[in-house]
């Protein structure tokens, strides 16, 4: 097993708190460079985390740095342009979510990866989570019969409320970002990951707070306008064959005590306990109703056999596996494209108060 040189672009909270520290758990990966549009921040990260090189833009990074894999953890609106530059330069890529803002952009990225002969791994990371994989396997094995409905809750009080940030988070409420792209993407990834591509989508949406106050961090107390797009969504999906689902998501939830994912079937229920976890959740609950075996009640499912503890930077470990084995990564851009299809259709469905068809699959 070789050593793969990794460059990270986007020196923000997720890089600082998750990806850079957790990369130390991956012996086959070596972080050789960091990059950020704020040169002082890139330099500070390089010094603090003992990274050999730092750059202030992707063009300089691609020109001067010898690396194999780019981790793009920049802000949402910049993902597509940066991803395209990396792919065209022949770099393997992991991109934070959503990887683009339109289906056409994702298709362009997929084709660029094929042309360059590189592997492309797309956030969110849910489809490499042990608990999600266990749910998917149980569904495929018919443990709860035919799936009839799925319910998912993915919400919090907004980036200005629940996270300490050194950067101004006002951009979350500007076009090209928002609650749907920041939080809804997680719920859509989970439900389509375990059930497959949906056929139709509908939605109700609302602006619950037209203005907000940053509650901590460098910009504590700053008032921000949040009236340009909804911050609360109730999304409905239809898979056909009598299977439907609902996702409630957004920046409206200060606190809650609900389970993240519940899948109902003709012979039982599967629940991922606790609220949304970007990594592994709080475990599973399974209810089985099997008259043939005289079983009716809650059971303790066998956990998915995967390395533990699970951590978010296993997305990089999975990408390296795909490179070395010349196989598909667990987080496919084709799945990400279907998620983008749903995200892009939701505003029209909400405005027209109707259900609309989806055009992609995976």
C-alpha positions as CSV (number, residue, x, y, z in Angstrom):
1,X,0.0,0.0,0.0
2,X,1.5,3.3,-1.1
3,X,1.5,6.8,0.4
4,X,-0.9,9.1,-1.3
5,X,-0.2,12.9,-1.3
6,X,-3.3,14.9,-0.3
7,X,-3.9,18.6,-0.7
8,X,-6.8,20.3,1.1
9,X,-8.5,23.5,-0.1
10,X,-10.8,25.5,2.2
11,X,-9.2,26.2,5.6
12,X,-12.4,26.6,7.6
13,X,-14.1,25.0,10.5
14,X,-14.6,21.5,9.0
15,X,-11.0,21.3,7.9
16,X,-9.7,22.5,11.3
17,X,-12.0,20.3,13.4
18,X,-12.4,17.2,11.3
19,X,-10.4,16.5,8.2
20,X,-6.9,17.6,9.1
21,X,-6.9,16.0,12.6
22,X,-8.6,12.8,11.4
23,X,-6.2,12.4,8.5
24,X,-3.7,11.3,11.0
25,X,-5.7,8.0,11.4
26,X,-5.0,7.2,7.7
27,X,-1.4,6.0,7.4
28,X,-1.6,5.7,3.6
29,X,-2.4,9.5,3.3
30,X,0.0,12.4,3.6
31,X,-1.3,16.0,3.8
32,X,1.3,17.9,1.7
33,X,-0.5,21.2,1.2
34,X,-3.4,23.5,2.3
35,X,-5.0,26.2,0.3
36,X,-7.4,29.1,1.0
37,X,-8.4,32.4,-0.6
38,X,-7.2,34.1,2.6
39,X,-3.4,33.7,2.5
40,X,-3.0,34.4,6.1
41,X,-5.4,31.6,7.0
42,X,-3.7,29.1,4.7
43,X,-0.3,30.0,6.2
44,X,-1.6,29.7,9.8
45,X,-3.1,26.3,9.1
46,X,0.1,25.1,7.5
47,X,2.2,26.2,10.5
48,X,-0.3,24.9,13.1
49,X,-0.7,21.5,11.6
50,X,2.8,21.1,10.3
51,X,1.8,21.0,6.6
52,X,4.8,21.4,4.3
53,X,3.2,23.9,1.9
54,X,0.4,26.5,1.6
55,X,-1.2,28.3,-1.3
56,X,-3.8,31.1,-1.8
57,X,-5.5,29.8,-4.9
58,X,-6.1,26.5,-6.7
59,X,-4.2,27.6,-9.8
60,X,-1.0,28.1,-7.8
61,X,-1.7,24.8,-6.0
62,X,-2.1,22.8,-9.2
63,X,0.9,24.5,-10.8
64,X,3.4,24.2,-8.0
65,X,2.4,21.3,-5.8
66,X,3.0,17.6,-6.4
67,X,-0.1,15.8,-5.0
68,X,-2.5,13.0,-5.9
69,X,-5.8,13.8,-4.2
70,X,-7.6,17.0,-3.6
71,X,-10.1,17.4,-0.7
72,X,-12.4,20.3,-1.5
73,X,-14.0,21.6,1.7
74,X,-14.6,25.1,0.5
75,X,-18.0,27.0,0.7
76,X,-20.9,25.6,-1.4
77,X,-21.0,28.1,-4.3
78,X,-17.3,27.5,-5.2
79,X,-17.4,23.7,-5.4
80,X,-18.1,23.2,-9.1
81,X,-15.4,25.5,-10.5
82,X,-12.8,24.1,-8.2
83,X,-13.8,20.5,-8.8
84,X,-13.6,21.0,-12.5
85,X,-10.1,22.5,-12.3
86,X,-8.9,19.6,-10.2
87,X,-10.4,16.9,-12.4
88,X,-9.1,18.4,-15.6
89,X,-5.7,18.5,-13.9
90,X,-5.9,14.7,-13.4
91,X,-6.3,14.8,-9.6
92,X,-8.4,12.3,-7.7
93,X,-11.1,14.2,-5.8
94,X,-13.2,14.3,-2.7
95,X,-15.7,17.2,-2.7
96,X,-17.8,18.4,0.1
97,X,-21.6,18.7,-0.4
98,X,-23.3,19.6,-2.6
99,X,-20.7,19.1,-5.2
100,X,-22.5,21.5,-7.6
101,X,-25.6,23.5,-8.0
102,X,-27.2,21.9,-11.1
103,X,-27.5,18.5,-12.6
104,X,-25.7,19.7,-15.7
105,X,-22.7,20.8,-13.6
106,X,-22.5,17.4,-11.8
107,X,-22.7,15.6,-15.2
108,X,-19.8,17.8,-16.4
109,X,-17.8,16.8,-13.4
110,X,-18.6,13.1,-13.9
111,X,-17.5,13.3,-17.5
112,X,-14.3,15.2,-16.6
113,X,-13.4,12.4,-14.1
114,X,-13.9,9.7,-16.7
115,X,-11.9,11.6,-19.3
116,X,-9.0,12.1,-16.8
117,X,-9.2,8.5,-15.5
118,X,-9.5,9.6,-11.9
119,X,-11.6,8.6,-9.0
120,X,-14.2,11.0,-7.7
121,X,-15.9,10.7,-4.3
122,X,-18.8,12.9,-3.4
123,X,-20.1,14.0,0.0
124,X,-22.3,13.5,2.1
125,X,-20.6,10.5,3.6
126,X,-23.7,8.7,4.8
127,X,-23.4,5.7,2.4
128,X,-20.2,4.6,4.1
129,X,-21.6,4.8,7.6
130,X,-21.9,1.4,9.2
131,X,-25.4,2.0,10.5
132,X,-26.7,3.3,7.1
133,X,-25.1,0.3,5.4
134,X,-26.8,-2.0,7.9
135,X,-30.2,-0.4,7.2
136,X,-29.7,-0.8,3.5
137,X,-28.7,-4.4,3.8
138,X,-31.7,-5.2,6.0
139,X,-34.0,-3.6,3.5
140,X,-32.4,-5.5,0.6
141,X,-32.7,-8.7,2.5
142,X,-36.4,-8.2,3.1
143,X,-36.1,-8.1,6.9
144,X,-39.1,-5.7,7.2
145,X,-40.8,-6.8,4.0
146,X,-41.8,-4.2,1.4
147,X,-40.9,-0.7,2.4
148,X,-44.0,1.5,2.6
149,X,-42.7,4.7,4.0
150,X,-39.5,6.5,5.2
151,X,-39.3,9.5,7.6
152,X,-36.1,11.6,8.1
153,X,-35.4,14.6,10.2
154,X,-32.3,16.7,9.5
155,X,-32.4,20.2,11.1
156,X,-30.8,22.6,13.5
157,X,-31.1,26.2,14.6
158,X,-28.8,27.7,11.8
159,X,-25.1,28.1,11.4
160,X,-25.2,31.3,13.4
161,X,-26.8,29.5,16.3
162,X,-25.2,26.2,17.0
163,X,-21.6,26.5,15.8
164,X,-18.7,28.6,17.0
165,X,-17.2,30.3,13.8
166,X,-14.3,32.6,13.2
167,X,-15.7,33.5,9.8
168,X,-18.9,35.4,9.0
169,X,-21.7,32.9,8.3
170,X,-24.0,35.3,6.5
171,X,-23.3,33.6,3.2
172,X,-25.4,30.6,4.3
173,X,-28.5,32.8,3.7
174,X,-27.5,33.9,0.2
175,X,-28.6,32.4,-3.1
176,X,-26.4,29.4,-4.0
177,X,-26.3,28.2,-0.3
178,X,-29.2,28.0,2.2
179,X,-30.8,25.4,4.5
180,X,-31.8,23.1,1.7
181,X,-28.3,22.8,0.3
182,X,-26.6,22.7,3.7
183,X,-29.0,20.4,5.6
184,X,-31.6,19.0,3.2
185,X,-28.8,17.3,1.2
186,X,-28.1,15.0,4.2
187,X,-31.7,13.7,4.5
188,X,-32.0,13.3,0.8
189,X,-28.7,11.4,0.7
190,X,-29.8,9.0,3.4
191,X,-33.3,8.1,2.2
192,X,-32.2,7.7,-1.5
193,X,-29.1,5.8,-0.3
194,X,-31.2,3.2,1.5
195,X,-34.1,3.1,-0.9
196,X,-32.6,4.0,-4.3
197,X,-33.5,6.8,-6.7
198,X,-36.9,8.5,-6.2
199,X,-39.3,9.1,-9.0
200,X,-41.2,12.3,-7.8
201,X,-40.8,15.1,-5.3
202,X,-43.1,17.6,-3.6
203,X,-42.4,20.3,-1.0
204,X,-43.8,22.9,1.4
205,X,-41.3,25.6,2.4
206,X,-41.3,28.7,4.5
207,X,-39.2,31.6,5.8
208,X,-39.5,31.2,9.5
209,X,-36.9,33.8,10.5
210,X,-36.4,36.8,8.1
211,X,-33.5,38.1,10.3
212,X,-31.1,36.4,12.7
213,X,-28.4,37.2,15.2
214,X,-25.0,35.4,15.3
215,X,-24.7,33.9,18.8
216,X,-21.0,33.1,19.2
217,X,-17.6,33.4,17.6
218,X,-15.8,36.3,16.0
219,X,-19.1,37.9,14.7
220,X,-21.1,37.4,17.9
221,X,-24.0,39.8,18.0
222,X,-24.0,40.6,14.3
223,X,-27.5,40.9,12.7
224,X,-27.9,39.1,9.4
225,X,-30.8,39.1,6.9
226,X,-32.2,35.6,6.2
227,X,-35.2,36.5,4.1
228,X,-34.0,35.5,0.6
229,X,-35.0,31.8,0.7
230,X,-36.9,29.4,2.9
231,X,-35.2,28.1,6.0
232,X,-37.8,25.3,6.7
233,X,-38.8,22.5,4.3
234,X,-41.2,19.6,4.4
235,X,-40.1,17.4,1.5
236,X,-42.1,14.4,0.1
237,X,-40.7,11.7,-2.1
238,X,-42.3,8.9,-4.1
239,X,-40.4,5.8,-5.2
240,X,-43.5,4.2,-6.8
241,X,-44.9,0.7,-5.9
242,X,-46.6,2.1,-2.8
243,X,-43.5,3.6,-1.2
244,X,-43.4,7.2,-0.1
245,X,-41.3,9.3,2.3
246,X,-41.0,12.6,4.1
247,X,-38.0,14.7,5.1
248,X,-38.3,17.7,7.4
249,X,-35.2,19.9,7.2
250,X,-33.9,23.4,7.7
251,X,-32.5,26.0,10.1
252,X,-35.7,26.2,12.2
253,X,-34.9,23.7,15.0
254,X,-33.3,25.0,18.2
255,X,-33.6,21.6,19.9
256,X,-35.4,18.3,19.4
257,X,-35.7,14.8,20.7
258,X,-36.5,12.8,17.6
259,X,-34.8,9.9,15.7
260,X,-33.0,10.8,12.5
261,X,-34.3,8.0,10.3
262,X,-37.2,5.6,10.4
263,X,-38.0,3.1,7.7
264,X,-41.4,1.4,7.8
265,X,-42.2,-1.9,6.0
266,X,-45.0,-4.4,5.8
267,X,-43.2,-6.7,8.3
268,X,-41.5,-4.2,10.6
269,X,-39.6,-1.0,11.3
270,X,-35.9,0.1,11.3
271,X,-34.9,3.2,13.2
272,X,-31.6,5.0,13.5
273,X,-31.7,6.3,17.0
274,X,-30.9,9.9,17.9
275,X,-30.6,13.0,15.9
276,X,-28.6,13.4,12.7
277,X,-24.9,12.5,13.0
278,X,-22.6,13.3,10.1
279,X,-20.6,10.3,11.3
280,X,-22.2,7.2,12.7
281,X,-25.5,7.5,14.6
282,X,-26.6,6.4,18.0
283,X,-27.4,2.8,17.0
284,X,-30.4,0.9,15.6
285,X,-33.8,-0.3,16.8
286,X,-35.6,-2.9,14.7
287,X,-39.1,-4.2,15.1
288,X,-40.1,-7.4,13.3
289,X,-43.5,-8.9,12.6
290,X,-43.0,-12.3,11.1
291,X,-46.1,-14.6,11.6
292,X,-44.4,-17.5,9.9
293,X,-41.7,-17.6,12.6
294,X,-44.0,-16.4,15.4
295,X,-41.9,-13.3,16.0
296,X,-43.4,-9.9,16.9
297,X,-41.4,-7.3,18.7
298,X,-38.2,-5.3,19.0
299,X,-34.9,-7.1,18.3
300,X,-31.2,-6.2,18.6
301,X,-29.7,-6.2,15.1
302,X,-26.1,-7.4,14.5
303,X,-23.9,-4.4,13.6
304,X,-22.4,-4.0,10.2
305,X,-18.9,-5.4,10.1
306,X,-16.8,-2.3,9.5
307,X,-13.8,-0.7,11.1
308,X,-14.6,1.3,14.3
309,X,-14.7,3.9,15.5
310,X,-16.2,5.5,12.4
311,X,-14.9,9.0,11.6
312,X,-15.7,11.4,8.9
313,X,-12.3,11.3,7.2
314,X,-13.0,7.7,6.3
315,X,-14.3,9.3,3.1
316,X,-10.6,9.7,2.2
317,X,-9.8,6.2,3.2
318,X,-12.6,4.9,1.0
319,X,-11.4,7.0,-1.9
320,X,-7.8,5.6,-1.5
321,X,-9.3,2.1,-1.5
322,X,-11.1,2.8,-4.8
323,X,-7.9,4.2,-6.3
324,X,-5.8,1.2,-5.3
325,X,-8.4,-1.4,-6.3
326,X,-9.6,0.5,-9.4
327,X,-13.1,0.2,-8.1
328,X,-16.0,2.6,-7.5
329,X,-15.9,4.7,-4.3
330,X,-18.6,4.2,-1.8
331,X,-19.7,7.8,-2.3
332,X,-20.6,8.0,-6.0
333,X,-21.0,11.2,-7.9
334,X,-23.9,9.6,-9.8
335,X,-25.8,9.4,-6.4
336,X,-24.8,13.0,-5.8
337,X,-26.3,14.0,-9.1
338,X,-29.6,12.4,-8.2
339,X,-29.5,14.4,-4.9
340,X,-28.9,17.6,-6.9
341,X,-31.8,16.7,-9.2
342,X,-34.1,16.6,-6.1
343,X,-32.6,19.8,-4.6
344,X,-33.1,21.7,-7.9
345,X,-36.7,20.4,-8.3
346,X,-37.8,21.3,-4.8
347,X,-38.1,25.1,-5.2
348,X,-40.4,24.7,-8.2
349,X,-42.5,22.0,-6.5
350,X,-42.8,24.3,-3.5
351,X,-43.7,27.4,-5.6
352,X,-46.3,25.5,-7.7
353,X,-47.6,23.4,-4.7
354,X,-47.4,20.3,-6.8
355,X,-45.4,17.0,-7.2
356,X,-42.9,17.0,-10.0
357,X,-41.0,14.1,-11.7
358,X,-37.2,13.6,-11.4
359,X,-35.0,13.0,-14.3
360,X,-32.0,11.1,-12.9
361,X,-31.1,7.8,-11.4
362,X,-28.0,6.0,-10.2
